[in-house]
Amino acid sequence: MSLNPEDYLKDKFEKLNIKINKHETLESQESVKTEELDNLVVPTQKGLGSIRTTLDDIENGVKQSQLNVEMHKVSGCHLRSATRKPIQRINPFIKITLKKTSDIVLYEQRSTTVLKDTEEGRQVEEDNERYTYLTEGQGRKRTYFLKETQTPVVLTKTRAVNTDSIAKDNIGSYVSNFEMFDTYKDLEQTTQSVDVDGQKKMQVTTYKVGGVDQFVDINKKPEFSLALMLTMRILAGNNFETPQRRFRNMTLPDPLALEVRYSYRVDLLWTFSTILQDGDSKAISDLSWCPSHGDILAVSYGTFGSISSIIPQRGCVCVWNIKNPVNPERIYNFKAPVQSVEFSPFAPQLLAIGLYDGSVHVYDISNIQQPQIAMSERLISPCSEPVSCLKWIPHSVSETKLYDIEPFLALARDGSVTRYTLINSPHLLGFPLMQLDRVDGNAEGLLFEIKPSVLEANRHPQAVHMCIDAQQKDVYFVLTDEGCVHKCSTNYPNQQLQVLQLHEAGINYMEFSPWSPKLYLTCGNDWCIRIWLMGIFKPLITLKYHMSPIYSACWSTVHSSIIVALHRDAVDIWDLKRSILQPASSTRIDQTAFYTTLKLTHCGRSVAVGNDKGSVEVLTLEEMPFPPHFQYEHLEKTIYEILANNKDLLRDVKSLGHFGYLKK
């Protein structure tokens, strides 16, 4: 019968304690049997090996035992005491206490995620490249030496510390009204009347010292102009804070509202209007939003072909900022009406300007003193027709990049296309790309009745607008008064890739959908807005409601099925999902003016509209449908629903497959 080791030890230790208490010493026992000594040893179970003792067993043994007997084996298995001294009481066991220590961090490298197009993102990319260079690149082959060094502490100070301190003191000064009166009495006083908005007059008094007006000199300083501009922005913010917040999309409709109305309302935020130098009102011929700063708008004042009856003698370009809707921050005057303006998407401070006499200028709006960079030279660009459109293009992949600044295309009204390049010269380098000719016979696209041959006064068509392809930036489309679109390329001068007949009358505007590089719209003088798909020579959708020419039409960048159109009397909003028979809303702000041009903002929730009175109305689109989550799928489904009754055209559209942008 095997006993529990704990019970056995407990019984043996109790017997030893009884003997010690009875003052029985071990020395009186001359002979100790080996059997008793062996009994003190824990028995070993056969076949199981020695018993393994845990920490709990050790702790229980410490509590039960208080005395240890020191035993020695002498000559056999007899216990004899070397000295007859009292036995020393010591603890036969060692108490072990385990405690958790504090964490010791030897090395730590945390992963960090930042935005790529930020300053922190660029620093992280530089660190990653440096780490790759030191671990995997040529940097891992660097030589190093093991030497002990000691860096001395050097205390440095800048040179500014050695300058003398400026002594300051508070001194009181008193000036009475009599002294100020005597001072201004000695000055030469001049009072002038200044017109305010052409209706009110304000008396302005200036003083001259030695016959020189100090205000004229102060006004010429750039510091004063900058301070005046910032002051006017602050003052304008008091009256236009609410419209400015709406323009910046700080007050958007709540998608969780209980009541939602889709009325497609158009509200007026403010109007950009100014009195020009010669006092004559000029029509707004073109608009251009700055691509990198959506608050800046360039406006060209000149003549509009279908409305203006009298051509003004002069023109100008005003650069407006929504922070100051009252006064323009830049004004550039020219000796001819301005027909077109276009900001560069590659260098946003550069502004290309096309005039009525055929000349082209490039201005840097960030330079206040000398904004003009270059202009066209009559020897290189002999065209004298008005410049209808300007478009910046990137450098071609196949060509050699000789200059850093990207070139741009200029379309003249006589159908000529010229490519201009900025070089190290006050003049632009011009290269003629294309000269359009009138179309003979029927072109691809719509078929119309051919008019009897009449001797034309000009064998070149009138070019109206130009559009760059959505994907192939070297391909551009020229719109003419014949209703045709000429497809050309900058890589093939004097060659037309394709000619399409899209309208019965002249085409005024063309734009690709932001959700599809193959879907585009055109509008013209035949009162129609047509939506086309590349590869199909029939219009998918035709929008026609007003009996007047459509000057401009734009895709909404917020909602894929909404189109904003402009004719001379109103601004129309079309929702293809809702109806193609009539616009969802038609708005006219100024009843006495006729609209000329339109340009959507980058966010797509506001629009700038110019008229023939020289004013630009900034409108906001209110109570619009909420944008769909999948824009392309929504547009594709809308087109399929409209073409449900036209089986042949629907089959042709579906045969082209996916016509949206490819997902990377």
KEDREN-309098 format. One record per residue (C-alpha): residue number from 1; x, y, z. Coordinates in steps of 0.5 Angstrom, whole numbers. Last residue first. Example, Ala and Ser with C-alpha at 12.3 -4.5 7.8 and 13.67 -1.06 7.14 Angstrom:
<nodes>
[2,[27,-2,14]]
[1,[25,-9,16]]
</nodes>
This chain:
<nodes>
[664,[-15,101,-125]]
[663,[-22,102,-127]]
[662,[-24,103,-134]]
[661,[-28,110,-135]]
[660,[-34,108,-138]]
[659,[-37,105,-145]]
[658,[-38,98,-142]]
[657,[-40,94,-148]]
[656,[-40,97,-155]]
[655,[-46,92,-157]]
[654,[-50,95,-152]]
[653,[-51,101,-155]]
[652,[-52,98,-162]]
[651,[-58,94,-159]]
[650,[-61,100,-156]]
[649,[-60,103,-163]]
[648,[-64,98,-166]]
[647,[-69,97,-161]]
[646,[-71,104,-160]]
[645,[-77,104,-155]]
[644,[-72,102,-149]]
[643,[-68,107,-151]]
[642,[-69,112,-146]]
[641,[-69,106,-140]]
[640,[-62,104,-143]]
[639,[-60,111,-143]]
[638,[-62,112,-135]]
[637,[-59,105,-134]]
[636,[-52,107,-136]]
[635,[-52,114,-133]]
[634,[-54,111,-126]]
[633,[-49,105,-127]]
[632,[-44,111,-129]]
[631,[-45,115,-122]]
[630,[-45,109,-117]]
[629,[-47,113,-111]]
[628,[-52,117,-114]]
[627,[-52,124,-112]]
[626,[-58,127,-108]]
[625,[-63,131,-113]]
[624,[-63,138,-113]]
[623,[-66,143,-108]]
[622,[-61,149,-110]]
[621,[-57,150,-116]]
[620,[-53,156,-114]]
[619,[-52,162,-119]]
[618,[-46,167,-120]]
[617,[-48,172,-125]]
[616,[-43,176,-129]]
[615,[-45,183,-132]]
[614,[-42,186,-138]]
[613,[-49,188,-141]]
[612,[-49,182,-146]]
[611,[-49,177,-141]]
[610,[-45,172,-137]]
[609,[-47,166,-133]]
[608,[-43,163,-127]]
[607,[-45,156,-124]]
[606,[-45,153,-117]]
[605,[-46,146,-115]]
[604,[-41,143,-120]]
[603,[-35,143,-115]]
[602,[-31,145,-120]]
[601,[-35,151,-122]]
[600,[-40,151,-128]]
[599,[-39,156,-134]]
[598,[-44,159,-138]]
[597,[-44,164,-144]]
[596,[-48,169,-147]]
[595,[-54,171,-144]]
[594,[-59,177,-146]]
[593,[-60,182,-141]]
[592,[-67,186,-139]]
[591,[-70,181,-135]]
[590,[-64,179,-131]]
[589,[-65,173,-127]]
[588,[-68,168,-132]]
[587,[-69,161,-130]]
[586,[-72,154,-133]]
[585,[-73,148,-129]]
[584,[-74,141,-130]]
[583,[-73,142,-137]]
[582,[-78,139,-142]]
[581,[-79,133,-147]]
[580,[-73,129,-144]]
[579,[-76,128,-137]]
[578,[-74,125,-130]]
[577,[-68,121,-131]]
[576,[-65,125,-136]]
[575,[-65,131,-132]]
[574,[-65,138,-135]]
[573,[-63,144,-132]]
[572,[-64,151,-136]]
[571,[-61,158,-136]]
[570,[-66,163,-139]]
[569,[-67,168,-145]]
[568,[-61,167,-149]]
[567,[-60,160,-149]]
[566,[-56,156,-143]]
[565,[-56,149,-142]]
[564,[-54,145,-135]]
[563,[-55,137,-136]]
[562,[-56,132,-130]]
[561,[-56,125,-131]]
[560,[-49,124,-128]]
[559,[-50,128,-122]]
[558,[-44,132,-118]]
[557,[-40,134,-124]]
[556,[-46,136,-128]]
[555,[-45,136,-136]]
[554,[-45,142,-139]]
[553,[-49,146,-145]]
[552,[-47,153,-148]]
[551,[-50,157,-153]]
[550,[-57,154,-155]]
[549,[-60,157,-161]]
[548,[-68,159,-160]]
[547,[-74,156,-160]]
[546,[-74,153,-153]]
[545,[-75,145,-152]]
[544,[-71,140,-156]]
[543,[-67,135,-152]]
[542,[-64,129,-157]]
[541,[-62,123,-154]]
[540,[-58,117,-157]]
[539,[-56,121,-163]]
[538,[-54,117,-169]]
[537,[-47,116,-172]]
[536,[-45,111,-167]]
[535,[-38,109,-166]]
[534,[-37,114,-160]]
[533,[-43,116,-157]]
[532,[-47,122,-158]]
[531,[-52,126,-154]]
[530,[-56,132,-158]]
[529,[-58,139,-155]]
[528,[-62,142,-160]]
[527,[-65,149,-162]]
[526,[-62,148,-169]]
[525,[-56,154,-167]]
[524,[-52,149,-163]]
[523,[-51,144,-158]]
[522,[-47,138,-157]]
[521,[-46,132,-152]]
[520,[-41,127,-151]]
[519,[-40,120,-149]]
[518,[-34,116,-150]]
[517,[-30,118,-144]]
[516,[-35,117,-140]]
[515,[-37,119,-132]]
[514,[-34,126,-133]]
[513,[-38,127,-140]]
[512,[-35,130,-146]]
[511,[-36,137,-148]]
[510,[-38,140,-154]]
[509,[-41,148,-156]]
[508,[-43,152,-161]]
[507,[-45,148,-167]]
[506,[-48,151,-173]]
[505,[-54,149,-177]]
[504,[-57,142,-178]]
[503,[-53,139,-173]]
[502,[-48,133,-172]]
[501,[-45,132,-179]]
[500,[-38,128,-177]]
[499,[-31,129,-181]]
[498,[-25,125,-179]]
[497,[-18,124,-178]]
[496,[-17,131,-181]]
[495,[-10,133,-184]]
[494,[-6,139,-184]]
[493,[-1,137,-178]]
[492,[-1,130,-176]]
[491,[1,129,-169]]
[490,[-3,135,-166]]
[489,[-9,131,-168]]
[488,[-16,133,-172]]
[487,[-23,131,-171]]
[486,[-27,136,-175]]
[485,[-34,137,-173]]
[484,[-40,139,-177]]
[483,[-46,143,-176]]
[482,[-44,148,-182]]
[481,[-42,154,-177]]
[480,[-36,150,-175]]
[479,[-34,146,-169]]
[478,[-26,143,-168]]
[477,[-25,137,-165]]
[476,[-18,136,-161]]
[475,[-14,129,-161]]
[474,[-7,130,-158]]
[473,[-10,129,-151]]
[472,[-12,122,-152]]
[471,[-17,121,-146]]
[470,[-22,126,-146]]
[469,[-21,129,-153]]
[468,[-20,136,-153]]
[467,[-26,141,-155]]
[466,[-25,147,-160]]
[465,[-31,152,-161]]
[464,[-34,157,-167]]
[463,[-30,156,-173]]
[462,[-33,159,-179]]
[461,[-32,155,-185]]
[460,[-26,156,-190]]
[459,[-28,157,-198]]
[458,[-30,164,-196]]
[457,[-36,168,-200]]
[456,[-39,162,-202]]
[455,[-42,161,-209]]
[454,[-48,157,-208]]
[453,[-49,150,-210]]
[452,[-56,148,-208]]
[451,[-57,145,-201]]
[450,[-56,138,-199]]
[449,[-62,136,-195]]
[448,[-60,133,-189]]
[447,[-57,126,-187]]
[446,[-54,126,-180]]
[445,[-47,122,-178]]
[444,[-42,121,-184]]
[443,[-41,127,-188]]
[442,[-45,129,-194]]
[441,[-43,133,-200]]
[440,[-37,138,-200]]
[439,[-35,140,-193]]
[438,[-32,147,-193]]
[437,[-24,147,-191]]
[436,[-21,148,-185]]
[435,[-13,150,-184]]
[434,[-9,146,-179]]
[433,[-3,146,-175]]
[432,[0,153,-176]]
[431,[6,154,-171]]
[430,[7,160,-167]]
[429,[13,161,-162]]
[428,[11,167,-157]]
[427,[14,173,-157]]
[426,[18,176,-151]]
[425,[23,171,-151]]
[424,[25,165,-148]]
[423,[20,161,-150]]
[422,[13,160,-149]]
[421,[9,155,-155]]
[420,[4,157,-159]]
[419,[0,152,-164]]
[418,[-4,155,-169]]
[417,[-11,152,-171]]
[416,[-14,156,-178]]
[415,[-22,156,-179]]
[414,[-23,163,-181]]
[413,[-26,164,-174]]
[412,[-19,163,-170]]
[411,[-17,157,-166]]
[410,[-11,158,-161]]
[409,[-8,151,-159]]
[408,[-3,151,-152]]
[407,[4,149,-151]]
[406,[6,147,-144]]
[405,[12,150,-140]]
[404,[18,147,-139]]
[403,[21,148,-146]]
[402,[25,143,-151]]
[401,[21,137,-149]]
[400,[22,132,-155]]
[399,[16,130,-159]]
[398,[13,123,-158]]
[397,[10,123,-151]]
[396,[7,130,-153]]
[395,[7,135,-148]]
[394,[0,137,-145]]
[393,[-5,141,-148]]
[392,[-8,148,-147]]
[391,[-14,150,-150]]
[390,[-16,157,-153]]
[389,[-22,159,-157]]
[388,[-25,164,-162]]
[387,[-19,168,-163]]
[386,[-22,174,-168]]
[385,[-19,174,-175]]
[384,[-12,177,-177]]
[383,[-8,171,-178]]
[382,[-1,172,-180]]
[381,[2,168,-174]]
[380,[10,168,-175]]
[379,[10,175,-178]]
[378,[5,178,-173]]
[377,[8,176,-167]]
[376,[4,173,-161]]
[375,[5,176,-154]]
[374,[9,174,-148]]
[373,[10,174,-141]]
[372,[5,180,-139]]
[371,[4,181,-131]]
[370,[9,186,-130]]
[369,[8,190,-123]]
[368,[3,185,-120]]
[367,[6,178,-122]]
[366,[1,173,-120]]
[365,[-3,174,-125]]
[364,[2,172,-130]]
[363,[-1,174,-137]]
[362,[0,170,-144]]
[361,[-3,174,-150]]
[360,[-5,172,-157]]
[359,[-7,177,-163]]
[358,[-12,175,-168]]
[357,[-15,182,-168]]
[356,[-21,180,-164]]
[355,[-16,178,-158]]
[354,[-15,172,-155]]
[353,[-12,171,-148]]
[352,[-8,166,-144]]
[351,[-7,166,-137]]
[350,[-2,163,-133]]
[349,[-2,163,-125]]
[348,[-5,156,-126]]
[347,[1,153,-129]]
[346,[-1,146,-131]]
[345,[-8,147,-132]]
[344,[-7,153,-136]]
[343,[-13,158,-135]]
[342,[-16,160,-141]]
[341,[-19,167,-144]]
[340,[-23,168,-151]]
[339,[-26,174,-155]]
[338,[-22,180,-152]]
[337,[-24,187,-156]]
[336,[-18,191,-158]]
[335,[-14,196,-155]]
[334,[-13,192,-149]]
[333,[-14,193,-142]]
[332,[-12,188,-136]]
[331,[-16,189,-129]]
[330,[-14,185,-123]]
[329,[-17,184,-116]]
[328,[-24,186,-119]]
[327,[-29,190,-115]]
[326,[-35,188,-111]]
[325,[-35,180,-111]]
[324,[-29,181,-106]]
[323,[-28,174,-103]]
[322,[-31,171,-109]]
[321,[-25,173,-113]]
[320,[-25,176,-120]]
[319,[-20,177,-125]]
[318,[-22,182,-130]]
[317,[-20,182,-138]]
[316,[-21,188,-142]]
[315,[-23,191,-149]]
[314,[-23,197,-153]]
[313,[-26,199,-160]]
[312,[-33,196,-159]]
[311,[-36,192,-164]]
[310,[-43,194,-165]]
[309,[-49,189,-167]]
[308,[-47,185,-161]]
[307,[-52,179,-160]]
[306,[-50,173,-165]]
[305,[-42,175,-165]]
[304,[-41,176,-158]]
[303,[-36,182,-157]]
[302,[-31,184,-152]]
[301,[-30,183,-144]]
[300,[-26,177,-142]]
[299,[-28,174,-135]]
[298,[-23,170,-131]]
[297,[-25,167,-124]]
[296,[-22,166,-118]]
[295,[-25,162,-112]]
[294,[-24,155,-115]]
[293,[-16,155,-114]]
[292,[-12,150,-118]]
[291,[-16,150,-124]]
[290,[-18,157,-124]]
[289,[-25,158,-127]]
[288,[-25,161,-134]]
[287,[-31,165,-137]]
[286,[-32,168,-145]]
[285,[-35,173,-149]]
[284,[-38,177,-143]]
[283,[-41,183,-147]]
[282,[-38,190,-147]]
[281,[-41,196,-143]]
[280,[-38,203,-145]]
[279,[-35,207,-140]]
[278,[-28,208,-143]]
[277,[-25,205,-137]]
[276,[-30,200,-135]]
[275,[-35,200,-129]]
[274,[-36,194,-126]]
[273,[-40,188,-125]]
[272,[-39,181,-122]]
[271,[-46,179,-119]]
[270,[-48,176,-113]]
[269,[-51,169,-110]]
[268,[-57,168,-115]]
[267,[-61,162,-114]]
[266,[-63,157,-119]]
[265,[-68,152,-116]]
[264,[-68,144,-119]]
[263,[-75,143,-115]]
[262,[-73,136,-112]]
[261,[-76,137,-105]]
[260,[-74,133,-99]]
[259,[-78,133,-92]]
[258,[-76,128,-87]]
[257,[-69,131,-87]]
[256,[-63,125,-87]]
[255,[-60,127,-93]]
[254,[-59,134,-90]]
[253,[-58,140,-96]]
[252,[-51,143,-96]]
[251,[-49,149,-92]]
[250,[-41,150,-92]]
[249,[-41,148,-100]]
[248,[-36,154,-101]]
[247,[-41,158,-105]]
[246,[-46,157,-100]]
[245,[-41,160,-95]]
[244,[-40,166,-100]]
[243,[-47,167,-100]]
[242,[-48,168,-93]]
[241,[-42,172,-92]]
[240,[-43,177,-97]]
[239,[-45,183,-94]]
[238,[-39,183,-88]]
[237,[-34,179,-93]]
[236,[-34,185,-97]]
[235,[-31,189,-92]]
[234,[-25,184,-91]]
[233,[-24,183,-98]]
[232,[-23,190,-99]]
[231,[-18,191,-93]]
[230,[-14,185,-97]]
[229,[-14,189,-103]]
[228,[-12,195,-100]]
[227,[-6,192,-96]]
[226,[-4,189,-103]]
[225,[-4,195,-107]]
[224,[-1,199,-101]]
[223,[5,194,-101]]
[222,[5,194,-109]]
[221,[7,202,-109]]
[220,[4,206,-114]]
[219,[-2,208,-109]]
[218,[3,211,-105]]
[217,[6,216,-110]]
[216,[-1,218,-112]]
[215,[-3,219,-105]]
[214,[3,224,-104]]
[213,[0,229,-109]]
[212,[6,234,-110]]
[211,[5,241,-110]]
[210,[10,242,-105]]
[209,[6,237,-100]]
[208,[-1,236,-103]]
[207,[-7,235,-99]]
[206,[-13,231,-102]]
[205,[-21,231,-101]]
[204,[-26,226,-104]]
[203,[-33,229,-105]]
[202,[-37,223,-106]]
[201,[-42,223,-112]]
[200,[-48,218,-113]]
[199,[-51,215,-119]]
[198,[-45,212,-124]]
[197,[-44,206,-118]]
[196,[-40,212,-114]]
[195,[-38,218,-118]]
[194,[-32,222,-115]]
[193,[-32,229,-114]]
[192,[-25,232,-113]]
[191,[-23,237,-107]]
[190,[-16,239,-107]]
[189,[-12,243,-101]]
[188,[-5,245,-101]]
[187,[-2,244,-94]]
[186,[-1,250,-90]]
[185,[-8,250,-87]]
[184,[-7,242,-85]]
[183,[-1,244,-80]]
[182,[-5,250,-77]]
[181,[-11,246,-76]]
[180,[-7,240,-73]]
[179,[-4,245,-68]]
[178,[-11,248,-66]]
[177,[-14,242,-65]]
[176,[-8,240,-60]]
[175,[-3,235,-60]]
[174,[0,232,-54]]
[173,[6,227,-53]]
[172,[8,222,-48]]
[171,[14,219,-48]]
[170,[15,211,-46]]
[169,[22,209,-47]]
[168,[26,203,-51]]
[167,[33,202,-52]]
[166,[35,197,-57]]
[165,[40,192,-55]]
[164,[46,192,-58]]
[163,[48,186,-63]]
[162,[52,180,-61]]
[161,[46,175,-61]]
[160,[44,177,-68]]
[159,[50,173,-70]]
[158,[48,167,-68]]
[157,[50,162,-62]]
[156,[54,156,-61]]
[155,[55,152,-55]]
[154,[60,146,-57]]
[153,[59,139,-53]]
[152,[64,134,-55]]
[151,[62,128,-59]]
[150,[67,122,-56]]
[149,[69,117,-60]]
[148,[71,109,-60]]
[147,[72,106,-66]]
[146,[69,100,-70]]
[145,[70,102,-77]]
[144,[65,102,-83]]
[143,[64,101,-91]]
[142,[58,102,-95]]
[141,[55,96,-98]]
[140,[48,97,-95]]
[139,[48,103,-99]]
[138,[48,100,-106]]
[137,[41,98,-105]]
[136,[37,93,-100]]
[135,[38,95,-93]]
[134,[41,102,-94]]
[133,[37,104,-100]]
[132,[31,101,-98]]
[131,[31,105,-92]]
[130,[33,112,-96]]
[129,[27,110,-100]]
[128,[22,109,-94]]
[127,[24,115,-91]]
[126,[23,120,-97]]
[125,[16,117,-98]]
[124,[15,118,-91]]
[123,[17,125,-92]]
[122,[13,126,-98]]
[121,[7,123,-94]]
[120,[8,128,-89]]
[119,[8,134,-94]]
[118,[1,132,-97]]
[117,[-1,128,-103]]
[116,[0,121,-100]]
[115,[-4,122,-94]]
[114,[-1,118,-88]]
[113,[0,111,-85]]
[112,[5,110,-80]]
[111,[8,103,-78]]
[110,[11,103,-71]]
[109,[18,101,-70]]
[108,[20,99,-63]]
[107,[27,97,-60]]
[106,[29,94,-53]]
[105,[23,96,-50]]
[104,[23,93,-42]]
[103,[17,92,-39]]
[102,[16,92,-32]]
[101,[18,86,-28]]
[100,[12,81,-26]]
[99,[14,77,-19]]
[98,[16,70,-17]]
[97,[17,69,-10]]
[96,[22,63,-8]]
[95,[22,60,-1]]
[94,[28,56,0]]
[93,[27,49,4]]
[92,[31,46,10]]
[91,[30,52,15]]
[90,[36,52,20]]
[89,[36,50,27]]
[88,[43,49,29]]
[87,[44,43,34]]
[86,[47,44,40]]
[85,[54,42,41]]
[84,[58,36,42]]
[83,[62,36,36]]
[82,[63,31,30]]
[81,[56,28,32]]
[80,[56,21,29]]
[79,[51,18,24]]
[78,[52,11,22]]
[77,[51,8,15]]
[76,[58,6,14]]
[75,[64,10,17]]
[74,[61,17,18]]
[73,[54,20,14]]
[72,[53,27,17]]
[71,[46,29,19]]
[70,[44,36,20]]
[69,[37,36,23]]
[68,[32,41,21]]
[67,[27,45,25]]
[66,[21,49,23]]
[65,[17,44,18]]
[64,[10,45,17]]
[63,[10,52,13]]
[62,[16,50,9]]
[61,[13,44,7]]
[60,[7,47,5]]
[59,[11,52,0]]
[58,[15,47,-3]]
[57,[9,42,-5]]
[56,[6,49,-8]]
[55,[12,50,-12]]
[54,[12,43,-15]]
[53,[15,37,-13]]
[52,[16,31,-18]]
[51,[16,24,-15]]
[50,[22,20,-17]]
[49,[21,14,-22]]
[48,[14,11,-23]]
[47,[16,4,-24]]
[46,[17,3,-17]]
[45,[14,8,-12]]
[44,[20,12,-9]]
[43,[20,12,-1]]
[42,[21,19,2]]
[41,[27,19,6]]
[40,[27,19,13]]
[39,[25,12,13]]
[38,[32,10,11]]
[37,[35,13,17]]
[36,[30,9,21]]
[35,[33,3,17]]
[34,[40,5,18]]
[33,[39,4,25]]
[32,[42,9,30]]
[31,[47,7,35]]
[30,[49,11,40]]
[29,[43,15,41]]
[28,[45,19,47]]
[27,[48,24,41]]
[26,[41,25,38]]
[25,[38,29,44]]
[24,[32,27,47]]
[23,[29,33,51]]
[22,[22,31,51]]
[21,[20,37,46]]
[20,[26,34,41]]
[19,[22,27,41]]
[18,[15,30,40]]
[17,[18,35,34]]
[16,[21,29,31]]
[15,[15,25,31]]
[14,[11,31,28]]
[13,[16,31,22]]
[12,[15,24,20]]
[11,[7,24,20]]
[10,[8,30,16]]
[9,[13,27,11]]
[8,[8,21,10]]
[7,[2,25,9]]
[6,[5,29,4]]
[5,[8,23,0]]
[4,[1,20,0]]
[3,[2,13,2]]
[2,[3,7,-2]]
[1,[0,0,0]]
</nodes>
